[in-house]
Amino acid sequence: MAVEDLVERRSIDVVPDDERHGTAFSQFTLWLGANLQITAVVTGALAVVLGGDVVWSAAGLLLGNLLGGAVMALHSAQGPKLGLPQMIQSRAQFGVRGAVVPLVLVILMYVGFFASGSVLAGQATAQLTHTNDTTGIIVFAVVTAVTAAVGYRVIHALGRVAGVVCALAFVYLGIRLLDRVDLSALLGDAHFDLPMFLLAVSLSASWQLAFGPYVADYSRYLPRTTSGRATFWWTLSGSAVGSQWSMTFGVLVAASAGDAFLADQVGYVVGLGGTGLIASFLYFVIALGKLTVNVLNTYGGFMSMVTSISGFRGDRTLSPRGRTAYIALIMVAGTAVALLGKDTFLTSFKDFLLFLLTFFTPWSAINLVDYYLISRERYDIPALFDPEGRYGAWRWDALTVYGVGILAQLPFLVTHFYTGPLVEPLGGADISWIVGLVVPAALYWLLARRETPHAPDDTRYAPASARKA
């Protein structure tokens, strides 16, 4: 394959059938590689750091990974059917311009995840390049941006490599860890605590749900004939296995290392593996794992920015120069946040994860109800780019439901800076994400089933006469 063929030409436009390629298994390798990484380890460790035990923390994380991963995988299954980036589809629910409301929050999410990933990867990069953390963060950010600019094929290739390399590294680290810890003592100290269990569920569910706004970006090149079930199961398997593997490792590390891990997450994990060449390899593995997921964040961020602006300008394509400019903007913003927040990473990251969940569970609920239950997997694709078409410029019913979904969670939300009034009666448990899925899903279904016109059977070439509401 020529080098120029690696550079992606598509952005928010539909991927034609003659450019589709790959199999559903590609979703397993990509999401396995994206989840076998240090930030997932830290997420699992938080369940113990905040008061949980090993057994019930691991069980709660598993439940959250399966539940949140199933929601995320339902979004992934939309990609082959529509051939569109994930957030373009939100125009069918919120309107061509109304979709900018969740999109702004999505962009903030990408910048935040870029920043949090750059903090830990920057530490590893600094060790590899024998520089300081600031230089490491900047070097890592530049490599991330360049990789994202090349696009889809390279992103999937990176996921395949990271999946194999990081899996081997985690097997080795797991063996080293088990040599150091008294596993029977940790497993024997199980004591079920509902709030701590639900916190673990929320941590992993939020981890998975945060992939929802861009997961279809990486399945949209699959052939239209690709099985939706296969796409769902391979995505869920890769993401749930990778994240649970990393998070369980984090649980064991936090339970056995305590303050030593909290003081230097990257340094402790590498020190667990050894010194010299082994340490250098593990620093490389940490940087590679973070590169995989940070490229996804950068690519998804640029897609979301283009989607937001094109809703008002009417653009359907993007020049290579414009692509580079959007990606550079994501990189600069994420790097700035990383440099400002690198000294308070652990506390900030936990609050960031749970606060994100407040905004993305209602979006997921509305998007999935509309796609699977209301539109029956058929969208009038040309109308997604036409503010005067079937879906209109603003759909205030969906935007209202979205707002209600956010507000409904606040009484049940637990973060460092805010705790809802109904948390204490529940023993301190955070069930906001469950409310955020159920309430908007029910409200949107009641409203939309009466008002949304059915899309034509042929969603690729809908006639103009069919695009009016």
N, C-alpha and C positions, 0 to 999 in steps of 0.2 A: 504494500500500500504506500502510495506517495505521501510525502509530508503534508502537502496541501490538502490531501483527503482527510487528514486527521483533524484539521481545523474546522470546527462546526460553523455552518452558515445559517442555521435556523435559530430563531429566538422565540418569539411568542406566536409565530405563525404555525399553521397546521403542517405536520410532517406528512408529505405525500407517501402513498403506498410504495412507490418504487424506491424510496429511501429508507424503508423500514428494514430492520435486521435484528438478529439475536434471538435468544430463547428466554423463557421465563426464569430459567436457572440463573441468569445473569443478575437477577434481583437478590438471590441468596448470597452470591459472592460479594456484591457491592455492600449490602447491609451488614453482612458479617464483618467485613473489613472496617466499615464505618463505626462499629460498636465495640470492637476489640481494641480499646484505647484508654488512656489514662483518665480522662474526664469521667468515663463510665465507672472506673474504679473508685474515683472520688465520690461519685453519686452513691454507690453502694456503701462506701465507708460512712457516709453521713447518717445512714440509718442506725449505725452503732454509736457514732459520735454523739448523736442527739438522744441516746438513752436506750436503744433496743438491744436485744441479745442476738446471738449468732443465728439460732434456729429460726426464730419468728421473723427476724429481719430478712433472712434469705427467702423465707416463704412469702412474706409480703411483697418483696421485690419481684419474685416470680409471678405472683398474681397480677401485679401492676404491669409487668412486661407483656403478659399474655393479653390482658384486657386492652391496654393502650396500644399494643402491637397489632391487635385485630382491627382496631379503628384505623390505624395508620395503613395497614395492608389493604383495607377496603378502598382507601384513596388511591393506592398504587394500582389497583385493578382498573381504575378509570383510564390510565395512560394509553394502553394499546387500543382501546375502543375509540377514543377521541383524538389521539395524536396531538394533544395540546399540553402545555405546562399546567400545573395544578391550579394556580390562582386565576388564570383566565376563565376557568370554569365557574369561579365565584360570581362572574358577571350574570350568569343565568339565575342566580339567587338574589343578588344585591343590585343588579343593574350594571350597565357598562361603566358608568361613572361611580355608582354607589359602592362598587367593589373596592374602591380606594380606601374605605374606612377600615376593613380588616387588613388591607394590604399595608397601610402605614404601620400597623402593629406588627405585622409579619416582618417588615424591613427592620424594625427595631430589634426583633428577635434575632434576625440573622447577624446584625451588628454585635449584639450581646454575646451570641455563641461564638462568633469569630474572635471576639475579645477574650472570652474565658478560655477558649482553646489555645489562643496565642500565648497566654500567660504560662501554661504548663509546657507547651511545645517550645516556647522561647527559652525556658530553663534548660531543656534538653539540647536545643540547638546551640545555646551558649557553651555548654560543656563540650559539644562536638567541635565547635569552632574556636574554643579557648578565648571566648570574649565574655562580656557581662550580659545580664538578663535583658537589658534594654536593647542591645545590639541583636541578641538572639531573637527577640520578638519581632524586630524589624526585618531581619533576614528571612525568618519564617513567613512573615506576611507577604513579602515580595514573591517568594516561591509559590505560595498559595494562589496569589493573583494571576501569575503567569500560567499555572496549570488550569485554573478555572477559565481563562481566556481561550485556551485551546478547545475545551468543551467536552461534549458527551463521550466520545470514544475513549479519550484519555482518562476521563473520570472513571469509567468502568474498568479500564485496564489497571488503574491505580488501586481500585477496590479489590481486584483479583489478587494482585501482588500483596497488598496489605493483609488480606484475609489469611493467606498462607504464612507469611512471615510473622505476623502478630500471633497467630494461633500457635506456632512453634514456640515463640517466646513465652507465651502464657503457660504452655505446658511445662516448660523449664522452670519458670518462676513459681508455678504451683507446687512442683516437686520440692524446690528449695524452701518454700514457705512451710510445707507440711513437715519438713525436717526440723523446723524451729518451734512449732507450736504444739501444744498438748490438745489435739483435736477432740479427744474424748471428754476432756474437762470443759472445753468450750461448748460442745454439744449437750453436755449434761447440765449446763447452767441455763436451761430454757425456762423462761417464765413469761407466759402470755400477758401482754399489756395491749389492750385494744387501741388506745391512741398511738402508741409506738408502731403497732402493726399497720394501722391505716396510714401513718406517715410514710412507712416504707413503700406501701402500695402507691401512695401519691407521688413519691419521688420517681419511681420507675415508670408509672403511667404518664407523668408529665414529660419524662425523657422521650417516650415513644410518641406521644401526641404532638410533641414539638416538631417531629419529622413530617407530620401531616401536610402542612402547607407547601411542601416541595417534593413529596415522594413520587408523584406522577411525572415530574420532570424527568426522572430517570427510568421510566418505563414507557414513555411516549413514542420511542423509536421502535418498539417491538411490533412485529406484524399485526395487522388488525385481526387476524385469525387466531392470535394467541389466546389461550383459554384464560378467562377471568379467574377461575378457581386456581389454576396453576400460578398465575401472577400473585394472587392473594397468599397462597400457602408458601411459596418460595420467599416472598417478602417477609411474611411473619416469621418463618423459620430462621432466616438469616439475622433479622433484627433481634428477635427474642433470644436466640442462642448466644449471639455475640454479646448482647447487653447483660444477660444473666450470668454468663461466664465472667465477664469483667467485674460486675457488681458483687458477685459472690466472693471473688478474690478480694475486693475492697472490704467486704464485711470481715473476712478473716484477718486481713492486715490491720484494720482498725481495732479489732478485738484483741489482737496479740501485741501490737506495737504501741498503741496509745499515743502519747505526746510525740514520740519519735516520728511517727508518720505525719501527724498534724503539722509539725514544724517544717517539714520539707517532703512533700508527697513524691515528687520526682526522684529526689536524692535517695529516699528510703527504698523505693521500689528497685532502683538500679543497684543500690548497695546490697539488697537481698540476693541479687543474682551473682554478684562477684565484682572483681576489679579488672583493670587492664583492658584487654580486647573485649572481654565479655561485657564490661561496663559500657564501652564505646558502642558495642552492638545494641545494647538495651536502650541507650540514649537515642540511637538511630530508630529503633522500633517505636519508641514513644513519639518521636517527631513524625515518623511515617503514619502511625495511626491517627494522629491529630491532623496531619496534612490531608488525609482522606476525607474526614468529616468537615474540616474547615473549607475544603474546596467545594463541598456540597453547600455549605452556608454562603460562600461567596457567589457561586453560580445561582443559587436560589434567590439571593438578595438582588442580583442584577436583573433576574427575570421579573421579580416583583416590582422593581423600580420602573422597568420598561412597561409592564402591564399598567401600573398606576398612571404614568404620563400618557401612554397611548390612548387611554380611555377618554382623554380630553383632546388630544391632538389628532387621533384617528389613524396613527401609524400602525402598520402591520408587520413591517420588516425593520431591520436595524443594520446599519453599516458596521464594518469592522472597527472603524474609529469610534463609533458610538458605543459599541460593545466594550472596548478597552476603557473608555471614559467611565462608564457605569461601574465596571469592576474595580477600577482604581479608586472610585469614590467609596465603595464598600470597604476596601482595604484600608484607606486612610482613616475612615471613621472607626473601624474596628480596632486598628492599631492604637489610635489615640485613647480609646476606652481601656484597652489592655494596659497601656503604660500608666494610666491614672489609677487603675484598680488592682494592680498586681500585688500590692502588699496586704489587701484584705480579701483575698480570693475566696477562701472557703465559705465564710459567712455570706458573702455577697452572692455566690453562686447558688446556694441553697434557696435563698429568697428569690433570686432571679428565676429559677426553675418553677417554683410554686406560683409565683405571680404570673408567669407566662401562661400557666395552665388556665388561669381565670379568663384569658382572652381567646384561647384557641379551642377549648372544649365546645363553646357555643358555635364557633365557626364550623368545626368538624360535624357537629350534630346537624346543623342546617344544610351543609353541603351534601352529606350522605343521605339524609332524608329526601332531599330534592332529587338527587341523582338516581337512587335506587327505588324509591317509593312513588315519587311524583312524576318525574320525567321518564322513568323506566329505562334508564341508560341511553336516552336519545336526546341530544341537544341540537338545536338549529345553529350550527357552527358559524355561518356567515353573520347571523344576528348577534353573536357575541362581540362583534366589532362595530355594530351599528347602534348608536344611542337612540335612534328613532325606530328600531326594529322590535321584534317580539318581546325582548326583555327590558326595553326602555333604558333610560339614563339612570334613574334612581328607583329602587324598589323599597318604598318606605315601610312596607309590611315586614320584609325580611330584616331591614335595619333595626326596626323597633324590637322584633323578636331577639335579635342579636344583643341589643342593649339590655333587654329584660334578662337574658341569659347571663350576662355579666353581673348585673345587680343582684340576681337571685343567689349568686355564690358568696357574696360578701359576708352575710351573717355566719357562714361556715368556714371562712378562710383563716388560715394560720400562717403568718409570716413574722419576721423579726420586727417589722415596723407597724403591723396592724393585725389584730385578732378580732374576729367577729363575735357578736354577742351570744350566738348559739353554740359556740365552741365549748365553753365551760360545762353547760348541761350535758354535753356529749362526752365528757371526761377528757377534753382536750383534743379530740379526734378531728382531723381535717377531712370532711367529706364533700368539700366544695366542688371538686371535679365531677363527682357523680351527679350533683344538682345541675352542674353546667352542661352535662350531656342530656339529661332527661327532660328538663324544663323546656329548653329551646326546641328540642326534637319534637315534643308533643305539641307545643304552640305552633311551630312552623307547619307541621303536618295538618293541623286543623285549619289553618289559614290557606295554605297553598293548594291543597287538594280541591278547593272550590274555585280558585282564581287562575291557576296556571294553565294556559292552553297547551295541548299536546304538540310535541315536535313532530315533523314529518318523519316517515320511515327512513328516508335517505337523508342522513344528517350531514353528508359531505357537500351536497349541492342543492340546498333548499332553495326553492324559487322565491323571488322577492315577494310574491303575493302571500306566501305562507309565513313571512317574517313579521307580520303585524299582529300585535296582541289583540 
